[in-house]
């Protein structure tokens, strides 16, 4: 029994593209999951108080006559 099969070159490239996309998607998913898990263990950052920010040089608006 002889079986002849033909695989279009475009099909092979489509399979490679799907494999690479799945691999990169998995890497992205794992990195985002890791960042989310590690971020849940960190202390929340406090907003800086205006007095701790240092002096602010505010000039009055020019006088128009």
N, CA, C and O atoms as a Tripos MOL2 file, in Angstrom:
@<TRIPOS>MOLECULE
protein
  260   259    65     0     0
PROTEIN
NO_CHARGES

@<TRIPOS>ATOM
      1 N           0.8520   -1.1690    0.0000 N.3       1 UNK1
      2 CA          0.0000    0.0000    0.0000 C.3       1 UNK1
      3 C           0.9020    1.2370    0.0000 C.2       1 UNK1
      4 O           1.7610    1.3840    0.8690 O.2       1 UNK1
      5 N           0.7080    2.0990   -0.9490 N.am      2 UNK2
      6 CA          1.4920    3.3200   -1.0590 C.3       2 UNK2
      7 C           0.5940    4.5000   -0.7130 C.2       2 UNK2
      8 O          -0.4810    4.6780   -1.2860 O.2       2 UNK2
      9 N           1.0670    5.3060    0.2470 N.am      3 UNK3
     10 CA          0.3170    6.5070    0.6340 C.3       3 UNK3
     11 C           1.1250    7.7160    0.1940 C.2       3 UNK3
     12 O           2.2660    7.9030    0.6170 O.2       3 UNK3
     13 N           0.5390    8.5120   -0.6340 N.am      4 UNK4
     14 CA          1.1870    9.7380   -1.0780 C.3       4 UNK4
     15 C           0.5200   10.9120   -0.3810 C.2       4 UNK4
     16 O          -0.7000   11.0670   -0.4320 O.2       4 UNK4
     17 N           1.3160   11.7240    0.2600 N.am      5 UNK5
     18 CA          0.7730   12.8840    0.9620 C.3       5 UNK5
     19 C           1.5370   14.1250    0.5340 C.2       5 UNK5
     20 O           2.7420   14.0840    0.2870 O.2       5 UNK5
     21 N           0.8330   15.1890    0.4550 N.am      6 UNK6
     22 CA          1.4520   16.4600    0.0780 C.3       6 UNK6
     23 C           1.1510   17.4780    1.1680 C.2       6 UNK6
     24 O          -0.0040   17.6650    1.5520 O.2       6 UNK6
     25 N           2.1790   18.1250    1.6570 N.am      7 UNK7
     26 CA          2.0100   19.1830    2.6570 C.3       7 UNK7
     27 C           2.4630   20.4770    2.0060 C.2       7 UNK7
     28 O           3.6100   20.6130    1.5820 O.2       7 UNK7
     29 N           1.5720   21.3900    1.9390 N.am      8 UNK8
     30 CA          1.8720   22.6980    1.3560 C.3       8 UNK8
     31 C           2.9210   23.4050    2.2170 C.2       8 UNK8
     32 O           2.8230   23.3510    3.4430 O.2       8 UNK8
     33 N           3.9220   24.0660    1.6220 N.am      9 UNK9
     34 CA          4.9350   24.7720    2.4180 C.3       9 UNK9
     35 C           4.3270   25.8340    3.3330 C.2       9 UNK9
     36 O           4.8490   26.0870    4.4190 O.2       9 UNK9
     37 N           3.2580   26.4390    2.9160 N.am     10 UNK10
     38 CA          2.5930   27.4350    3.7660 C.3      10 UNK10
     39 C           2.0290   26.8240    5.0350 C.2      10 UNK10
     40 O           1.9810   27.4740    6.0790 O.2      10 UNK10
     41 N           1.5970   25.5610    4.9420 N.am     11 UNK11
     42 CA          1.0710   24.8820    6.1340 C.3      11 UNK11
     43 C           2.1660   24.6710    7.1640 C.2      11 UNK11
     44 O           1.9450   24.8370    8.3640 O.2      11 UNK11
     45 N           3.3620   24.3000    6.6830 N.am     12 UNK12
     46 CA          4.4800   24.1120    7.6140 C.3      12 UNK12
     47 C           4.8500   25.4060    8.3140 C.2      12 UNK12
     48 O           5.1340   25.4120    9.5120 O.2      12 UNK12
     49 N           4.8480   26.5040    7.5670 N.am     13 UNK13
     50 CA          5.1530   27.8020    8.1830 C.3      13 UNK13
     51 C           4.0620   28.2150    9.1700 C.2      13 UNK13
     52 O           4.3450   28.8270   10.2000 O.2      13 UNK13
     53 N           2.8230   27.8770    8.8470 N.am     14 UNK14
     54 CA          1.7260   28.1960    9.7630 C.3      14 UNK14
     55 C           1.8740   27.4260   11.0720 C.2      14 UNK14
     56 O           1.6050   27.9640   12.1460 O.2      14 UNK14
     57 N           2.2980   26.1780   10.9820 N.am     15 UNK15
     58 CA          2.5160   25.3780   12.1940 C.3      15 UNK15
     59 C           3.6630   25.9700   13.0190 C.2      15 UNK15
     60 O           3.5450   26.0920   14.2380 O.2      15 UNK15
     61 N           4.7740   26.3410   12.3630 N.am     16 UNK16
     62 CA          5.8860   26.9710   13.0850 C.3      16 UNK16
     63 C           5.4450   28.2750   13.7450 C.2      16 UNK16
     64 O           5.8120   28.5490   14.8880 O.2      16 UNK16
     65 N           4.6660   29.0710   13.0350 N.am     17 UNK17
     66 CA          4.1860   30.3380   13.5890 C.3      17 UNK17
     67 C           3.3240   30.0900   14.8220 C.2      17 UNK17
     68 O           3.4380   30.8120   15.8120 O.2      17 UNK17
     69 N           2.4750   29.0890   14.7700 N.am     18 UNK18
     70 CA          1.6160   28.7710   15.9130 C.3      18 UNK18
     71 C           2.4490   28.3030   17.1080 C.2      18 UNK18
     72 O           2.1560   28.6720   18.2450 O.2      18 UNK18
     73 N           3.4670   27.5080   16.8650 N.am     19 UNK19
     74 CA          4.3280   27.0210   17.9510 C.3      19 UNK19
     75 C           5.0770   28.1860   18.5970 C.2      19 UNK19
     76 O           5.1340   28.2860   19.8220 O.2      19 UNK19
     77 N           5.6480   29.0600   17.7770 N.am     20 UNK20
     78 CA          6.4010   30.2080   18.3120 C.3      20 UNK20
     79 C           5.4740   31.1610   19.0630 C.2      20 UNK20
     80 O           5.8300   31.6660   20.1270 O.2      20 UNK20
     81 N           4.2820   31.4060   18.5080 N.am     21 UNK21
     82 CA          3.3310   32.3000   19.1750 C.3      21 UNK21
     83 C           2.8800   31.7140   20.5160 C.2      21 UNK21
     84 O           2.7400   32.4470   21.4950 O.2      21 UNK21
     85 N           2.6560   30.4090   20.5640 N.am     22 UNK22
     86 CA          2.2500   29.7720   21.8250 C.3      22 UNK22
     87 C           3.3680   29.8680   22.8570 C.2      22 UNK22
     88 O           3.1090   30.1280   24.0320 O.2      22 UNK22
     89 N           4.6060   29.6600   22.4240 N.am     23 UNK23
     90 CA          5.7450   29.7450   23.3420 C.3      23 UNK23
     91 C           5.9080   31.1620   23.8920 C.2      23 UNK23
     92 O           6.0780   31.3460   25.0970 O.2      23 UNK23
     93 N           5.8550   32.1630   23.0050 N.am     24 UNK24
     94 CA          5.9960   33.5480   23.4670 C.3      24 UNK24
     95 C           4.8140   33.9780   24.3320 C.2      24 UNK24
     96 O           4.9890   34.7250   25.2950 O.2      24 UNK24
     97 N           3.6310   33.5200   23.9990 N.am     25 UNK25
     98 CA          2.4630   33.8140   24.8270 C.3      25 UNK25
     99 C           2.5950   33.2110   26.2120 C.2      25 UNK25
    100 O           2.2230   33.8340   27.2060 O.2      25 UNK25
    101 N           3.1260   31.9980   26.2770 N.am     26 UNK26
    102 CA          3.3420   31.3490   27.5740 C.3      26 UNK26
    103 C           4.3650   32.1190   28.4010 C.2      26 UNK26
    104 O           4.1780   32.3000   29.6040 O.2      26 UNK26
    105 N           5.4510   32.5770   27.7620 N.am     27 UNK27
    106 CA          6.4460   33.3720   28.4870 C.3      27 UNK27
    107 C           5.8360   34.6590   29.0310 C.2      27 UNK27
    108 O           6.0830   35.0270   30.1800 O.2      27 UNK27
    109 N           5.0450   35.3420   28.2150 N.am     28 UNK28
    110 CA          4.3910   36.5770   28.6520 C.3      28 UNK28
    111 C           3.4500   36.3060   29.8180 C.2      28 UNK28
    112 O           3.4400   37.0530   30.7960 O.2      28 UNK28
    113 N           2.6570   35.2390   29.7210 N.am     29 UNK29
    114 CA          1.7230   34.8860   30.7720 C.3      29 UNK29
    115 C           2.4520   34.5820   32.0770 C.2      29 UNK29
    116 O           2.0400   35.0410   33.1420 O.2      29 UNK29
    117 N           3.5400   33.8050   31.9950 N.am     30 UNK30
    118 CA          4.2880   33.4570   33.2050 C.3      30 UNK30
    119 C           4.9330   34.6900   33.8410 C.2      30 UNK30
    120 O           4.9660   34.8050   35.0660 O.2      30 UNK30
    121 N           5.4460   35.6170   33.0170 N.am     31 UNK31
    122 CA          6.0660   36.8200   33.5590 C.3      31 UNK31
    123 C           5.0270   37.6970   34.2420 C.2      31 UNK31
    124 O           5.2700   38.2080   35.3350 O.2      31 UNK31
    125 N           3.8670   37.8770   33.6070 N.am     32 UNK32
    126 CA          2.8190   38.6920   34.2110 C.3      32 UNK32
    127 C           2.3020   38.0560   35.4990 C.2      32 UNK32
    128 O           2.0270   38.7570   36.4730 O.2      32 UNK32
    129 N           2.1710   36.7340   35.5060 N.am     33 UNK33
    130 CA          1.7110   36.0410   36.7150 C.3      33 UNK33
    131 C           2.7290   36.2000   37.8360 C.2      33 UNK33
    132 O           2.3600   36.4520   38.9830 O.2      33 UNK33
    133 N           4.0130   36.0520   37.5040 N.am     34 UNK34
    134 CA          5.0620   36.2050   38.5120 C.3      34 UNK34
    135 C           5.0580   37.6250   39.0820 C.2      34 UNK34
    136 O           5.1580   37.8070   40.2950 O.2      34 UNK34
    137 N           4.9420   38.6310   38.2100 N.am     35 UNK35
    138 CA          4.9160   40.0170   38.6800 C.3      35 UNK35
    139 C           3.7060   40.2790   39.5740 C.2      35 UNK35
    140 O           3.8100   41.0020   40.5650 O.2      35 UNK35
    141 N           2.5570   39.6910   39.2250 N.am     36 UNK36
    142 CA          1.3550   39.8870   40.0290 C.3      36 UNK36
    143 C           1.5040   39.2350   41.4000 C.2      36 UNK36
    144 O           1.1210   39.8160   42.4150 O.2      36 UNK36
    145 N           2.0610   38.0270   41.4230 N.am     37 UNK37
    146 CA          2.2420   37.3180   42.6990 C.3      37 UNK37
    147 C           3.2560   38.0450   43.5720 C.2      37 UNK37
    148 O           3.0080   38.2410   44.7620 O.2      37 UNK37
    149 N           4.3940   38.4480   43.0090 N.am     38 UNK38
    150 CA          5.4000   39.1500   43.8010 C.3      38 UNK38
    151 C           4.9000   40.5320   44.2310 C.2      38 UNK38
    152 O           5.2410   41.0030   45.3170 O.2      38 UNK38
    153 N           4.1080   41.1740   43.3990 N.am     39 UNK39
    154 CA          3.5620   42.4890   43.7430 C.3      39 UNK39
    155 C           2.5710   42.4140   44.8890 C.2      39 UNK39
    156 O           2.4070   43.3950   45.6150 O.2      39 UNK39
    157 N           1.9050   41.2840   45.0750 N.am     40 UNK40
    158 CA          0.9450   41.1630   46.1660 C.3      40 UNK40
    159 C           1.6410   41.0340   47.5200 C.2      40 UNK40
    160 O           1.0090   41.2330   48.5570 O.2      40 UNK40
    161 N           2.9400   40.7040   47.5250 N.am     41 UNK41
    162 CA          3.6820   40.5810   48.7740 C.3      41 UNK41
    163 C           4.4140   41.8680   49.1570 C.2      41 UNK41
    164 O           4.9220   41.9760   50.2730 O.2      41 UNK41
    165 N           4.4740   42.8340   48.2560 N.am     42 UNK42
    166 CA          5.1770   44.0810   48.5440 C.3      42 UNK42
    167 C           4.2890   45.0200   49.3360 C.2      42 UNK42
    168 O           3.0620   44.9620   49.2440 O.2      42 UNK42
    169 N           4.9200   45.8890   50.1170 N.am     43 UNK43
    170 CA          4.1720   46.9000   50.8450 C.3      43 UNK43
    171 C           3.6730   47.9540   49.8640 C.2      43 UNK43
    172 O           4.3850   48.3150   48.9260 O.2      43 UNK43
    173 N           2.4680   48.4460   50.0680 N.am     44 UNK44
    174 CA          1.9980   49.5130   49.1800 C.3      44 UNK44
    175 C           2.8030   50.7890   49.4210 C.2      44 UNK44
    176 O           3.1480   51.1060   50.5590 O.2      44 UNK44
    177 N           3.0930   51.5020   48.3680 N.am     45 UNK45
    178 CA          3.8850   52.7250   48.5060 C.3      45 UNK45
    179 C           2.9850   53.8720   48.9480 C.2      45 UNK45
    180 O           1.8520   54.0100   48.4870 O.2      45 UNK45
    181 N           3.5190   54.6950   49.8570 N.am     46 UNK46
    182 CA          2.7890   55.8640   50.3390 C.3      46 UNK46
    183 C           2.9860   57.0170   49.3800 C.2      46 UNK46
    184 O           4.0780   57.1910   48.8390 O.2      46 UNK46
    185 N           1.9570   57.8010   49.1600 N.am     47 UNK47
    186 CA          2.1650   59.0150   48.3740 C.3      47 UNK47
    187 C           3.0130   60.0050   49.1720 C.2      47 UNK47
    188 O           2.9070   60.0870   50.3960 O.2      47 UNK47
    189 N           3.8330   60.7340   48.4790 N.am     48 UNK48
    190 CA          4.7240   61.6840   49.1400 C.3      48 UNK48
    191 C           3.9440   62.9040   49.6120 C.2      48 UNK48
    192 O           3.1260   63.4550   48.8750 O.2      48 UNK48
    193 N           4.2050   63.3180   50.8470 N.am     49 UNK49
    194 CA          3.5360   64.5070   51.3880 C.3      49 UNK49
    195 C           4.1630   65.7520   50.7730 C.2      49 UNK49
    196 O           5.3490   65.7500   50.4450 O.2      49 UNK49
    197 N           3.3760   66.8130   50.6130 N.am     50 UNK50
    198 CA          3.9370   68.0340   50.0280 C.3      50 UNK50
    199 C           5.0920   68.6080   50.8450 C.2      50 UNK50
    200 O           6.0130   69.1930   50.2750 O.2      50 UNK50
    201 N           5.0630   68.4510   52.1800 N.am     51 UNK51
    202 CA          6.1330   69.0010   53.0110 C.3      51 UNK51
    203 C           7.4430   68.2330   52.8020 C.2      51 UNK51
    204 O           8.5210   68.7930   53.0000 O.2      51 UNK51
    205 N           7.3630   66.9550   52.4050 N.am     52 UNK52
    206 CA          8.5530   66.1540   52.1790 C.3      52 UNK52
    207 C           9.1250   66.3550   50.7810 C.2      52 UNK52
    208 O          10.2470   65.9350   50.5000 O.2      52 UNK52
    209 N           8.3650   66.9870   49.9160 N.am     53 UNK53
    210 CA          8.7950   67.1310   48.5320 C.3      53 UNK53
    211 C           9.8440   68.2190   48.3690 C.2      53 UNK53
    212 O          10.5310   68.2600   47.3480 O.2      53 UNK53
    213 N           9.9780   69.0820   49.3330 N.am     54 UNK54
    214 CA         10.9450   70.1700   49.2280 C.3      54 UNK54
    215 C          10.2450   71.4700   48.8680 C.2      54 UNK54
    216 O           9.0430   71.4910   48.6010 O.2      54 UNK54
    217 N          11.0110   72.5550   48.8650 N.am     55 UNK55
    218 CA         10.3920   73.8500   48.5780 C.3      55 UNK55
    219 C           9.9440   73.9280   47.1160 C.2      55 UNK55
    220 O          10.5840   73.3970   46.2090 O.2      55 UNK55
    221 N           8.8330   74.6040   46.9380 N.am     56 UNK56
    222 CA          8.2940   74.8110   45.6020 C.3      56 UNK56
    223 C           8.3760   76.2970   45.3020 C.2      56 UNK56
    224 O           7.8750   77.1220   46.0670 O.2      56 UNK56
    225 N           9.0060   76.6340   44.1930 N.am     57 UNK57
    226 CA          9.1660   78.0340   43.8100 C.3      57 UNK57
    227 C           7.9720   78.4320   42.9460 C.2      57 UNK57
    228 O           7.9050   78.1050   41.7610 O.2      57 UNK57
    229 N           7.0300   79.1470   43.5690 N.am     58 UNK58
    230 CA          5.8320   79.5870   42.8580 C.3      58 UNK58
    231 C           5.9260   81.0860   42.6740 C.2      58 UNK58
    232 O           6.0730   81.8360   43.6390 O.2      58 UNK58
    233 N           5.8400   81.5170   41.4260 N.am     59 UNK59
    234 CA          5.9070   82.9520   41.1400 C.3      59 UNK59
    235 C           4.4920   83.4600   40.8960 C.2      59 UNK59
    236 O           3.6650   82.7730   40.2960 O.2      59 UNK59
    237 N           4.2270   84.6840   41.3740 N.am     60 UNK60
    238 CA          2.8880   85.2220   41.1450 C.3      60 UNK60
    239 C           2.6960   85.5310   39.6470 C.2      60 UNK60
    240 O           3.6680   85.7560   38.9260 O.2      60 UNK60
    241 N           1.4580   85.5390   39.2000 N.am     61 UNK61
    242 CA          1.2250   85.8570   37.7990 C.3      61 UNK61
    243 C           1.5930   87.3130   37.5140 C.2      61 UNK61
    244 O           1.5350   88.1440   38.4210 O.2      61 UNK61
    245 N           1.9670   87.6390   36.2780 N.am     62 UNK62
    246 CA          2.3290   89.0300   35.9680 C.3      62 UNK62
    247 C           1.1110   89.9560   36.0830 C.2      62 UNK62
    248 O          -0.0220   89.5700   35.7970 O.2      62 UNK62
    249 N           1.3920   91.1960   36.5160 N.am     63 UNK63
    250 CA          0.3250   92.1900   36.6850 C.3      63 UNK63
    251 C           0.0750   92.8480   35.3370 C.2      63 UNK63
    252 O           1.0050   93.3470   34.7040 O.2      63 UNK63
    253 N          -1.1800   92.8510   34.8970 N.am     64 UNK64
    254 CA         -1.5400   93.4800   33.6340 C.3      64 UNK64
    255 C          -2.2660   94.7740   33.9180 C.2      64 UNK64
    256 O          -3.1970   94.7970   34.7240 O.2      64 UNK64
    257 N          -1.8580   95.8530   33.2710 N.am     65 UNK65
    258 CA         -2.5260   97.1600   33.4680 C.3      65 UNK65
    259 C          -3.0490   97.6840   32.1860 C.2      65 UNK65
    260 O          -3.6380   98.7650   32.1550 O.2      65 UNK65
@<TRIPOS>BOND
     1     1     2 1
     2     2     3 1
     3     3     4 2
     4     3     5 am
     5     5     6 1
     6     6     7 1
     7     7     8 2
     8     7     9 am
     9     9    10 1
    10    10    11 1
    11    11    12 2
    12    11    13 am
    13    13    14 1
    14    14    15 1
    15    15    16 2
    16    15    17 am
    17    17    18 1
    18    18    19 1
    19    19    20 2
    20    19    21 am
    21    21    22 1
    22    22    23 1
    23    23    24 2
    24    23    25 am
    25    25    26 1
    26    26    27 1
    27    27    28 2
    28    27    29 am
    29    29    30 1
    30    30    31 1
    31    31    32 2
    32    31    33 am
    33    33    34 1
    34    34    35 1
    35    35    36 2
    36    35    37 am
    37    37    38 1
    38    38    39 1
    39    39    40 2
    40    39    41 am
    41    41    42 1
    42    42    43 1
    43    43    44 2
    44    43    45 am
    45    45    46 1
    46    46    47 1
    47    47    48 2
    48    47    49 am
    49    49    50 1
    50    50    51 1
    51    51    52 2
    52    51    53 am
    53    53    54 1
    54    54    55 1
    55    55    56 2
    56    55    57 am
    57    57    58 1
    58    58    59 1
    59    59    60 2
    60    59    61 am
    61    61    62 1
    62    62    63 1
    63    63    64 2
    64    63    65 am
    65    65    66 1
    66    66    67 1
    67    67    68 2
    68    67    69 am
    69    69    70 1
    70    70    71 1
    71    71    72 2
    72    71    73 am
    73    73    74 1
    74    74    75 1
    75    75    76 2
    76    75    77 am
    77    77    78 1
    78    78    79 1
    79    79    80 2
    80    79    81 am
    81    81    82 1
    82    82    83 1
    83    83    84 2
    84    83    85 am
    85    85    86 1
    86    86    87 1
    87    87    88 2
    88    87    89 am
    89    89    90 1
    90    90    91 1
    91    91    92 2
    92    91    93 am
    93    93    94 1
    94    94    95 1
    95    95    96 2
    96    95    97 am
    97    97    98 1
    98    98    99 1
    99    99   100 2
   100    99   101 am
   101   101   102 1
   102   102   103 1
   103   103   104 2
   104   103   105 am
   105   105   106 1
   106   106   107 1
   107   107   108 2
   108   107   109 am
   109   109   110 1
   110   110   111 1
   111   111   112 2
   112   111   113 am
   113   113   114 1
   114   114   115 1
   115   115   116 2
   116   115   117 am
   117   117   118 1
   118   118   119 1
   119   119   120 2
   120   119   121 am
   121   121   122 1
   122   122   123 1
   123   123   124 2
   124   123   125 am
   125   125   126 1
   126   126   127 1
   127   127   128 2
   128   127   129 am
   129   129   130 1
   130   130   131 1
   131   131   132 2
   132   131   133 am
   133   133   134 1
   134   134   135 1
   135   135   136 2
   136   135   137 am
   137   137   138 1
   138   138   139 1
   139   139   140 2
   140   139   141 am
   141   141   142 1
   142   142   143 1
   143   143   144 2
   144   143   145 am
   145   145   146 1
   146   146   147 1
   147   147   148 2
   148   147   149 am
   149   149   150 1
   150   150   151 1
   151   151   152 2
   152   151   153 am
   153   153   154 1
   154   154   155 1
   155   155   156 2
   156   155   157 am
   157   157   158 1
   158   158   159 1
   159   159   160 2
   160   159   161 am
   161   161   162 1
   162   162   163 1
   163   163   164 2
   164   163   165 am
   165   165   166 1
   166   166   167 1
   167   167   168 2
   168   167   169 am
   169   169   170 1
   170   170   171 1
   171   171   172 2
   172   171   173 am
   173   173   174 1
   174   174   175 1
   175   175   176 2
   176   175   177 am
   177   177   178 1
   178   178   179 1
   179   179   180 2
   180   179   181 am
   181   181   182 1
   182   182   183 1
   183   183   184 2
   184   183   185 am
   185   185   186 1
   186   186   187 1
   187   187   188 2
   188   187   189 am
   189   189   190 1
   190   190   191 1
   191   191   192 2
   192   191   193 am
   193   193   194 1
   194   194   195 1
   195   195   196 2
   196   195   197 am
   197   197   198 1
   198   198   199 1
   199   199   200 2
   200   199   201 am
   201   201   202 1
   202   202   203 1
   203   203   204 2
   204   203   205 am
   205   205   206 1
   206   206   207 1
   207   207   208 2
   208   207   209 am
   209   209   210 1
   210   210   211 1
   211   211   212 2
   212   211   213 am
   213   213   214 1
   214   214   215 1
   215   215   216 2
   216   215   217 am
   217   217   218 1
   218   218   219 1
   219   219   220 2
   220   219   221 am
   221   221   222 1
   222   222   223 1
   223   223   224 2
   224   223   225 am
   225   225   226 1
   226   226   227 1
   227   227   228 2
   228   227   229 am
   229   229   230 1
   230   230   231 1
   231   231   232 2
   232   231   233 am
   233   233   234 1
   234   234   235 1
   235   235   236 2
   236   235   237 am
   237   237   238 1
   238   238   239 1
   239   239   240 2
   240   239   241 am
   241   241   242 1
   242   242   243 1
   243   243   244 2
   244   243   245 am
   245   245   246 1
   246   246   247 1
   247   247   248 2
   248   247   249 am
   249   249   250 1
   250   250   251 1
   251   251   252 2
   252   251   253 am
   253   253   254 1
   254   254   255 1
   255   255   256 2
   256   255   257 am
   257   257   258 1
   258   258   259 1
   259   259   260 2
@<TRIPOS>SUBSTRUCTURE
     1 UNK1         2 RESIDUE 1 A UNK
     2 UNK2         6 RESIDUE 1 A UNK
     3 UNK3        10 RESIDUE 1 A UNK
     4 UNK4        14 RESIDUE 1 A UNK
     5 UNK5        18 RESIDUE 1 A UNK
     6 UNK6        22 RESIDUE 1 A UNK
     7 UNK7        26 RESIDUE 1 A UNK
     8 UNK8        30 RESIDUE 1 A UNK
     9 UNK9        34 RESIDUE 1 A UNK
    10 UNK10       38 RESIDUE 1 A UNK
    11 UNK11       42 RESIDUE 1 A UNK
    12 UNK12       46 RESIDUE 1 A UNK
    13 UNK13       50 RESIDUE 1 A UNK
    14 UNK14       54 RESIDUE 1 A UNK
    15 UNK15       58 RESIDUE 1 A UNK
    16 UNK16       62 RESIDUE 1 A UNK
    17 UNK17       66 RESIDUE 1 A UNK
    18 UNK18       70 RESIDUE 1 A UNK
    19 UNK19       74 RESIDUE 1 A UNK
    20 UNK20       78 RESIDUE 1 A UNK
    21 UNK21       82 RESIDUE 1 A UNK
    22 UNK22       86 RESIDUE 1 A UNK
    23 UNK23       90 RESIDUE 1 A UNK
    24 UNK24       94 RESIDUE 1 A UNK
    25 UNK25       98 RESIDUE 1 A UNK
    26 UNK26      102 RESIDUE 1 A UNK
    27 UNK27      106 RESIDUE 1 A UNK
    28 UNK28      110 RESIDUE 1 A UNK
    29 UNK29      114 RESIDUE 1 A UNK
    30 UNK30      118 RESIDUE 1 A UNK
    31 UNK31      122 RESIDUE 1 A UNK
    32 UNK32      126 RESIDUE 1 A UNK
    33 UNK33      130 RESIDUE 1 A UNK
    34 UNK34      134 RESIDUE 1 A UNK
    35 UNK35      138 RESIDUE 1 A UNK
    36 UNK36      142 RESIDUE 1 A UNK
    37 UNK37      146 RESIDUE 1 A UNK
    38 UNK38      150 RESIDUE 1 A UNK
    39 UNK39      154 RESIDUE 1 A UNK
    40 UNK40      158 RESIDUE 1 A UNK
    41 UNK41      162 RESIDUE 1 A UNK
    42 UNK42      166 RESIDUE 1 A UNK
    43 UNK43      170 RESIDUE 1 A UNK
    44 UNK44      174 RESIDUE 1 A UNK
    45 UNK45      178 RESIDUE 1 A UNK
    46 UNK46      182 RESIDUE 1 A UNK
    47 UNK47      186 RESIDUE 1 A UNK
    48 UNK48      190 RESIDUE 1 A UNK
    49 UNK49      194 RESIDUE 1 A UNK
    50 UNK50      198 RESIDUE 1 A UNK
    51 UNK51      202 RESIDUE 1 A UNK
    52 UNK52      206 RESIDUE 1 A UNK
    53 UNK53      210 RESIDUE 1 A UNK
    54 UNK54      214 RESIDUE 1 A UNK
    55 UNK55      218 RESIDUE 1 A UNK
    56 UNK56      222 RESIDUE 1 A UNK
    57 UNK57      226 RESIDUE 1 A UNK
    58 UNK58      230 RESIDUE 1 A UNK
    59 UNK59      234 RESIDUE 1 A UNK
    60 UNK60      238 RESIDUE 1 A UNK
    61 UNK61      242 RESIDUE 1 A UNK
    62 UNK62      246 RESIDUE 1 A UNK
    63 UNK63      250 RESIDUE 1 A UNK
    64 UNK64      254 RESIDUE 1 A UNK
    65 UNK65      258 RESIDUE 1 A UNK
